[in-house]
Amino acid sequence: MNAVLEIVINGLSEDAVKEAMRKGIKAAVKVKGVKKITAGNYGGTLGKYHLKLHEILGL
């Protein structure tokens, strides 16, 4: 693996953040060489929101 990226998304609403995440993930999976997409929770220390990737993607 050559790099690990951490992408932080801020938005005006939870729905706006979910949509940004959905679009970003759908774009990223088309990039050659992307091996894994995951999300950290950090025990809830980053705030009250916990967005689950499977739910955001409708899986």
HELIX and SHEET records of a PDB file:
HELIX    1   1 GLU A   14  ALA A   28  1                                  15    
HELIX    2   2 TYR A   42  GLY A   44  5                                   3    
HELIX    3   3 LEU A   53  ILE A   56  1                                   4    
END                                                                             
